Structures are given as structure tokens and as C-alpha cells.
Amino acid sequence: MGGMRRLPRSMPIRILIALVGLLAIAWVVLRHIAGASDPVSDREALSTFNAAPPGSVPAGGPAPGVYRYRATGSERGGAGPLSISRDTPGAARLVVTSSGSGWEAELSYSRQHIEGARYEVRDGAIRVTSRRTKVTFAGFGQDERRTVDPPSVFLPAGARPGTQWTEAFHTGDVSVSTQNRVLRTEQVAVDGKGLDTLVVESRSTTSGVHPGTRTEILWWAPALGLPVRWDVNMDIGGVFAFRSRISVALVSAIAAR
């Protein structure tokens, strides 16, 4: 016993300090990785478009193809006190493909953040039948595709300034209630040409596993069947909280069949 060497009493403290230092370095590295938003290139968007079966889109919908949007904004996500902020890339890509009797549109703000929906035209109204939301930070997050039950009205037939409508639907275990109204008409320049648009405001409240709010203002161009501008302000809670403030504006079509 007398010949055994005792560990210095300071050893546990040194180990603790080292562990804290390693954790701090790991957190800095994770924030650096997760704080990056990787843009989706024209080539990637075109590859996605060309991989989809060809088909037509009903009147009132957009021409199948790839569309480039200018983008500005930021987003923040995390669990509990650990959250990470990042800026969005300067360009977003919208891929529009035929989908049965309607069409599918997926807007890639980045490889880490994609929002999409399937649409159909029924009795002159554009309705959403399913939605996709992908949000990841450093590979952690979710990529969800959910049916909209019942299909929600994206834009009613004959919409004009003053038109209002309410939506109430479920996407899986998330309940959504939305108040919509057409604020005004406005002409927006796209690629040097003026396009007539309907400016539509939507205010949504979600409950369930992703409680929160989402406010959108979009400039819908009936001649294109697309929004030429889109402002989104989203604040979602739950186990993984997510907040974003993003604006996009149509620049041009990249390709269409």
C-alpha cells in the first residue's frame, strides 16, 4: 500500500476541464456544419425534373419545368437551448412536374430545406392534396410527406380583391387552421415583363406535434399558374423548434419540356 502511487487530487478537475473543452469544440464544429445552407444547382433541379414522368397540367396550373427564384432570408432551428441559425442561399429552385390529374411543385430553398405540394383543379378552384416538408440541420431533422385531409383550397375560383376563405385540415397528426384573403392586384416585373398578380395573404395556426404559426404573402400570376413573389414568416415549436423568415422572387424559367 505504501508503495502505491496516488493520483493527484487535481486529476478529476483536469479531466472535467478537458471534457468541457472538447464539448465546446464539438459544439463550435457542429454549429459551423449545421449553419451552412447548400444551394441546389440548376443541374440538380433539372435532374429531378427529367427523372419525373412527362405529362400535362390542367388549365390554371403552371407549365412543367424548372424555375429559378432569387432568395433572401434566414432560419433557426434546434432543440431546447441548443439552436443554430443560418442564412438561406441567394437562389432557390422550383421544380414543377405533372402528377396524375394535377401537378407537383417543390421549392428547394436549399438542400436542407425543401417545401412542396401536390395540386389539383376542381370546379375552378386550385386545391392542395398533399404536402412535403424537409428541414434538416447537420443531417438531423425530418423529411415528411403527408396527405392533406380534406384537400385545402389554395385559391378559389374567381378570386379577386376582397375574396376571403377559411381552411381547416389535417396533415397526419398536425391540425392546421388558415385564414386567407386576396389583398389587391399588383403588376410585378419578371425578366423585364410586367405580370398581373393577385396578392394573397394566408395566416395559419398549427397544433399537434408542430404547434406554431405561419404567415405567407404571395403574388400569384394567373398567366403562369405560379407565385412570382413569396414571403414566408414561420415560427414552429415542438421537440425541434424552427423559425424562418424567407422571401423569394421569380427570375426566370430554366427549362421546360
C-alpha positions as a Markdown table, in Angstrom:
| # | Residue | x | y | z |
|---|---|---|---|---|
| 1 | Met | 0.0 | 0.0 | 0.0 |
| 2 | Gly | 2.7 | 2.4 | 1.0 |
| 3 | Gly | 4.4 | 1.8 | -2.4 |
| 4 | Met | 1.4 | 2.6 | -4.5 |
| 5 | Arg | 1.3 | 6.0 | -6.2 |
| 6 | Arg | -1.8 | 8.1 | -5.6 |
| 7 | Leu | -3.4 | 10.0 | -8.4 |
| 8 | Pro | -3.2 | 13.7 | -7.9 |
| 9 | Arg | -6.3 | 15.2 | -6.5 |
| 10 | Ser | -6.4 | 17.7 | -9.3 |
| 11 | Met | -6.7 | 15.0 | -11.9 |
| 12 | Pro | -10.6 | 14.8 | -11.9 |
| 13 | Ile | -10.7 | 18.6 | -12.3 |
| 14 | Arg | -8.3 | 18.5 | -15.2 |
| 15 | Ile | -10.3 | 15.7 | -16.9 |
| 16 | Leu | -13.5 | 17.8 | -16.4 |
| 17 | Ile | -11.9 | 20.9 | -17.9 |
| 18 | Ala | -10.7 | 18.8 | -20.8 |
| 19 | Leu | -14.1 | 17.3 | -21.4 |
| 20 | Val | -15.7 | 20.8 | -21.3 |
| 21 | Gly | -13.2 | 22.0 | -23.8 |
| 22 | Leu | -13.9 | 19.1 | -26.1 |
| 23 | Leu | -17.6 | 19.6 | -25.9 |
| 24 | Ala | -17.1 | 23.3 | -26.6 |
| 25 | Ile | -15.0 | 22.5 | -29.7 |
| 26 | Ala | -17.6 | 19.9 | -30.8 |
| 27 | Trp | -20.4 | 22.5 | -30.5 |
| 28 | Val | -18.5 | 25.0 | -32.5 |
| 29 | Val | -17.8 | 22.5 | -35.2 |
| 30 | Leu | -21.5 | 21.3 | -35.2 |
| 31 | Arg | -22.7 | 24.9 | -35.5 |
| 32 | His | -20.3 | 25.5 | -38.4 |
| 33 | Ile | -21.6 | 22.4 | -40.2 |
| 34 | Ala | -25.3 | 22.9 | -39.4 |
| 35 | Gly | -25.1 | 26.6 | -40.0 |
| 36 | Ala | -24.4 | 26.0 | -43.7 |
| 37 | Ser | -27.2 | 26.1 | -46.3 |
| 38 | Asp | -26.2 | 24.3 | -49.5 |
| 39 | Pro | -27.8 | 25.7 | -52.7 |
| 40 | Val | -29.5 | 23.4 | -55.1 |
| 41 | Ser | -27.9 | 23.9 | -58.5 |
| 42 | Asp | -29.6 | 24.2 | -61.9 |
| 43 | Arg | -28.1 | 20.8 | -62.8 |
| 44 | Glu | -29.6 | 19.1 | -59.7 |
| 45 | Ala | -33.0 | 20.7 | -60.3 |
| 46 | Leu | -33.0 | 19.7 | -63.9 |
| 47 | Ser | -32.0 | 16.1 | -63.0 |
| 48 | Thr | -35.0 | 15.9 | -60.6 |
| 49 | Phe | -37.3 | 17.3 | -63.3 |
| 50 | Asn | -36.1 | 15.0 | -66.0 |
| 51 | Ala | -36.5 | 11.9 | -63.7 |
| 52 | Ala | -40.2 | 12.6 | -63.4 |
| 53 | Pro | -42.6 | 11.1 | -65.9 |
| 54 | Pro | -43.7 | 13.6 | -68.6 |
| 55 | Gly | -47.3 | 14.8 | -68.6 |
| 56 | Ser | -49.6 | 17.7 | -68.9 |
| 57 | Val | -51.0 | 20.1 | -66.3 |
| 58 | Pro | -54.7 | 21.2 | -66.3 |
| 59 | Ala | -55.7 | 24.8 | -67.1 |
| 60 | Gly | -54.9 | 27.1 | -64.3 |
| 61 | Gly | -51.6 | 25.3 | -63.4 |
| 62 | Pro | -48.0 | 26.1 | -64.4 |
| 63 | Ala | -46.1 | 24.7 | -67.3 |
| 64 | Pro | -43.9 | 21.7 | -66.1 |
| 65 | Gly | -40.3 | 22.8 | -65.8 |
| 66 | Val | -37.7 | 24.3 | -63.5 |
| 67 | Tyr | -37.9 | 27.9 | -62.3 |
| 68 | Arg | -35.2 | 30.0 | -60.6 |
| 69 | Tyr | -36.1 | 32.3 | -57.8 |
| 70 | Arg | -33.9 | 35.0 | -56.1 |
| 71 | Ala | -34.0 | 34.3 | -52.3 |
| 72 | Thr | -33.1 | 36.2 | -49.1 |
| 73 | Gly | -33.7 | 35.3 | -45.5 |
| 74 | Ser | -32.6 | 33.3 | -42.6 |
| 75 | Glu | -33.8 | 30.4 | -40.4 |
| 76 | Arg | -33.1 | 29.0 | -37.0 |
| 77 | Gly | -33.7 | 25.5 | -35.6 |
| 78 | Gly | -32.8 | 23.4 | -32.6 |
| 79 | Ala | -34.0 | 21.5 | -29.6 |
| 80 | Gly | -34.3 | 23.2 | -26.2 |
| 81 | Pro | -31.5 | 25.7 | -25.5 |
| 82 | Leu | -29.4 | 24.4 | -28.4 |
| 83 | Ser | -30.3 | 26.2 | -31.6 |
| 84 | Ile | -28.4 | 27.1 | -34.8 |
| 85 | Ser | -29.0 | 30.0 | -37.2 |
| 86 | Arg | -28.2 | 30.1 | -40.9 |
| 87 | Asp | -28.8 | 32.3 | -43.9 |
| 88 | Thr | -30.6 | 30.9 | -47.0 |
| 89 | Pro | -28.7 | 30.7 | -50.3 |
| 90 | Gly | -29.2 | 33.5 | -52.7 |
| 91 | Ala | -31.2 | 31.4 | -55.2 |
| 92 | Ala | -34.0 | 28.8 | -54.8 |
| 93 | Arg | -35.2 | 26.3 | -57.4 |
| 94 | Leu | -38.9 | 25.3 | -58.1 |
| 95 | Val | -39.5 | 22.0 | -59.9 |
| 96 | Val | -42.9 | 21.6 | -61.4 |
| 97 | Thr | -44.0 | 18.1 | -62.7 |
| 98 | Ser | -47.2 | 16.5 | -63.8 |
| 99 | Ser | -49.0 | 14.5 | -61.1 |
| 100 | Gly | -52.0 | 12.5 | -62.3 |
| 101 | Ser | -54.8 | 15.0 | -62.8 |
| 102 | Gly | -52.8 | 17.9 | -61.3 |
| 103 | Trp | -49.2 | 18.8 | -60.7 |
| 104 | Glu | -46.5 | 18.8 | -58.0 |
| 105 | Ala | -44.3 | 21.8 | -57.2 |
| 106 | Glu | -41.3 | 21.5 | -54.9 |
| 107 | Leu | -39.4 | 24.7 | -53.9 |
| 108 | Ser | -35.8 | 24.0 | -52.7 |
| 109 | Tyr | -34.6 | 26.9 | -50.6 |
| 110 | Ser | -31.5 | 24.7 | -50.1 |
| 111 | Arg | -30.6 | 21.0 | -49.9 |
| 112 | Gln | -31.5 | 21.2 | -46.2 |
| 113 | His | -34.9 | 23.0 | -46.7 |
| 114 | Ile | -37.5 | 21.9 | -49.2 |
| 115 | Glu | -41.2 | 22.6 | -49.3 |
| 116 | Gly | -43.6 | 21.1 | -51.8 |
| 117 | Ala | -47.2 | 20.3 | -52.5 |
| 118 | Arg | -49.5 | 18.5 | -54.9 |
| 119 | Tyr | -52.2 | 20.5 | -56.5 |
| 120 | Glu | -55.4 | 19.8 | -58.5 |
| 121 | Val | -58.1 | 21.9 | -60.1 |
| 122 | Arg | -61.6 | 21.1 | -59.0 |
| 123 | Asp | -64.6 | 23.3 | -60.0 |
| 124 | Gly | -62.2 | 26.1 | -61.0 |
| 125 | Ala | -60.5 | 26.1 | -57.5 |
| 126 | Ile | -56.9 | 25.1 | -57.0 |
| 127 | Arg | -56.6 | 22.6 | -54.1 |
| 128 | Val | -53.7 | 21.1 | -52.2 |
| 129 | Thr | -53.9 | 17.3 | -51.8 |
| 130 | Ser | -50.6 | 16.6 | -50.1 |
| 131 | Arg | -47.5 | 18.4 | -48.7 |
| 132 | Arg | -43.8 | 17.8 | -48.3 |
| 133 | Thr | -41.6 | 19.5 | -45.8 |
| 134 | Lys | -37.9 | 18.7 | -45.4 |
| 135 | Val | -35.9 | 20.6 | -42.8 |
| 136 | Thr | -32.5 | 19.3 | -41.5 |
| 137 | Phe | -29.6 | 20.7 | -39.6 |
| 138 | Ala | -26.3 | 18.8 | -39.8 |
| 139 | Gly | -28.3 | 15.8 | -41.1 |
| 140 | Phe | -30.7 | 15.9 | -38.2 |
| 141 | Gly | -34.4 | 16.7 | -38.9 |
| 142 | Gln | -37.3 | 15.4 | -40.8 |
| 143 | Asp | -38.5 | 14.9 | -44.4 |
| 144 | Glu | -42.2 | 14.5 | -44.2 |
| 145 | Arg | -44.8 | 13.8 | -46.9 |
| 146 | Arg | -48.3 | 14.0 | -45.7 |
| 147 | Thr | -51.8 | 13.9 | -47.2 |
| 148 | Val | -54.0 | 17.0 | -46.7 |
| 149 | Asp | -57.3 | 15.8 | -45.3 |
| 150 | Pro | -59.6 | 17.2 | -46.6 |
| 151 | Pro | -57.8 | 18.8 | -49.6 |
| 152 | Ser | -57.4 | 22.5 | -48.8 |
| 153 | Val | -58.4 | 25.4 | -51.1 |
| 154 | Phe | -55.2 | 27.2 | -52.3 |
| 155 | Leu | -57.1 | 29.6 | -54.5 |
| 156 | Pro | -60.9 | 29.7 | -55.0 |
| 157 | Ala | -62.5 | 30.0 | -58.5 |
| 158 | Gly | -63.0 | 33.7 | -59.5 |
| 159 | Ala | -60.7 | 35.0 | -56.7 |
| 160 | Arg | -60.4 | 38.8 | -56.7 |
| 161 | Pro | -59.5 | 41.6 | -54.2 |
| 162 | Gly | -61.7 | 41.1 | -51.1 |
| 163 | Thr | -62.2 | 37.4 | -51.6 |
| 164 | Gln | -61.8 | 35.6 | -48.2 |
| 165 | Trp | -61.9 | 31.9 | -47.3 |
| 166 | Thr | -61.0 | 29.6 | -44.4 |
| 167 | Glu | -59.3 | 26.3 | -44.3 |
| 168 | Ala | -59.3 | 23.6 | -41.7 |
| 169 | Phe | -57.4 | 20.3 | -42.4 |
| 170 | His | -55.0 | 17.7 | -41.0 |
| 171 | Thr | -51.6 | 16.6 | -42.3 |
| 172 | Gly | -51.0 | 13.5 | -40.3 |
| 173 | Asp | -51.0 | 14.4 | -36.6 |
| 174 | Val | -50.8 | 18.1 | -37.3 |
| 175 | Ser | -54.0 | 20.2 | -37.4 |
| 176 | Val | -54.0 | 23.4 | -39.5 |
| 177 | Ser | -56.4 | 26.4 | -39.5 |
| 178 | Thr | -55.9 | 29.1 | -42.1 |
| 179 | Gln | -57.5 | 32.5 | -42.8 |
| 180 | Asn | -56.9 | 33.7 | -46.4 |
| 181 | Arg | -57.8 | 36.8 | -48.2 |
| 182 | Val | -56.9 | 38.5 | -51.5 |
| 183 | Leu | -55.5 | 41.9 | -50.6 |
| 184 | Arg | -55.2 | 43.6 | -54.0 |
| 185 | Thr | -54.0 | 43.2 | -57.6 |
| 186 | Glu | -50.4 | 44.3 | -58.4 |
| 187 | Gln | -48.2 | 44.2 | -61.5 |
| 188 | Val | -44.8 | 42.6 | -60.9 |
| 189 | Ala | -41.8 | 42.7 | -63.4 |
| 190 | Val | -40.3 | 39.3 | -64.2 |
| 191 | Asp | -37.5 | 39.1 | -66.7 |
| 192 | Gly | -38.3 | 42.6 | -68.0 |
| 193 | Lys | -42.0 | 41.9 | -68.5 |
| 194 | Gly | -44.9 | 43.1 | -66.3 |
| 195 | Leu | -47.2 | 40.4 | -65.0 |
| 196 | Asp | -50.6 | 40.9 | -63.4 |
| 197 | Thr | -50.8 | 39.2 | -60.0 |
| 198 | Leu | -53.2 | 38.6 | -57.1 |
| 199 | Val | -51.6 | 39.4 | -53.7 |
| 200 | Val | -52.9 | 36.8 | -51.3 |
| 201 | Glu | -52.3 | 36.7 | -47.5 |
| 202 | Ser | -52.6 | 33.5 | -45.6 |
| 203 | Arg | -52.3 | 33.2 | -41.8 |
| 204 | Ser | -52.1 | 29.7 | -40.4 |
| 205 | Thr | -52.1 | 28.2 | -36.9 |
| 206 | Thr | -50.9 | 24.7 | -36.4 |
| 207 | Ser | -51.4 | 22.4 | -33.4 |
| 208 | Gly | -50.3 | 18.9 | -32.5 |
| 209 | Val | -46.6 | 17.8 | -32.7 |
| 210 | His | -45.6 | 21.0 | -34.5 |
| 211 | Pro | -47.5 | 23.9 | -32.9 |
| 212 | Gly | -47.0 | 27.4 | -34.2 |
| 213 | Thr | -47.8 | 30.0 | -36.8 |
| 214 | Arg | -47.1 | 30.7 | -40.4 |
| 215 | Thr | -47.9 | 33.8 | -42.3 |
| 216 | Glu | -47.5 | 34.0 | -46.1 |
| 217 | Ile | -48.0 | 36.7 | -48.7 |
| 218 | Leu | -47.7 | 35.6 | -52.3 |
| 219 | Trp | -48.1 | 37.3 | -55.6 |
| 220 | Trp | -49.9 | 34.8 | -57.7 |
| 221 | Ala | -49.7 | 35.3 | -61.5 |
| 222 | Pro | -52.7 | 33.6 | -63.2 |
| 223 | Ala | -50.9 | 33.7 | -66.6 |
| 224 | Leu | -48.2 | 31.5 | -65.2 |
| 225 | Gly | -50.0 | 29.5 | -62.6 |
| 226 | Leu | -47.2 | 30.4 | -60.2 |
| 227 | Pro | -46.3 | 32.8 | -57.4 |
| 228 | Val | -43.8 | 35.3 | -58.8 |
| 229 | Arg | -43.1 | 36.5 | -55.2 |
| 230 | Trp | -43.5 | 34.8 | -51.9 |
| 231 | Asp | -42.8 | 36.0 | -48.4 |
| 232 | Val | -42.9 | 33.4 | -45.6 |
| 233 | Asn | -42.7 | 34.0 | -41.9 |
| 234 | Met | -42.9 | 30.8 | -39.9 |
| 235 | Asp | -42.5 | 30.0 | -36.2 |
| 236 | Ile | -43.0 | 26.4 | -35.3 |
| 237 | Gly | -42.4 | 24.8 | -31.8 |
| 238 | Gly | -42.3 | 21.2 | -30.6 |
| 239 | Val | -39.4 | 19.0 | -29.8 |
| 240 | Phe | -37.5 | 20.5 | -32.7 |
| 241 | Ala | -38.3 | 24.2 | -33.0 |
| 242 | Phe | -38.0 | 26.0 | -36.3 |
| 243 | Arg | -38.2 | 29.7 | -37.3 |
| 244 | Ser | -37.7 | 31.2 | -40.7 |
| 245 | Arg | -38.1 | 34.5 | -42.5 |
| 246 | Ile | -37.7 | 34.0 | -46.2 |
| 247 | Ser | -38.6 | 36.0 | -49.4 |
| 248 | Val | -38.3 | 34.7 | -52.9 |
| 249 | Ala | -38.9 | 36.3 | -56.3 |
| 250 | Leu | -39.1 | 34.6 | -59.7 |
| 251 | Val | -36.2 | 35.4 | -62.0 |
| 252 | Ser | -36.8 | 33.1 | -65.0 |
| 253 | Ala | -37.6 | 29.6 | -66.2 |
| 254 | Ile | -34.6 | 27.4 | -66.6 |
| 255 | Ala | -36.1 | 24.7 | -68.8 |
| 256 | Ala | -39.4 | 23.1 | -69.7 |
| 257 | Arg | -40.4 | 20.1 | -71.8 |
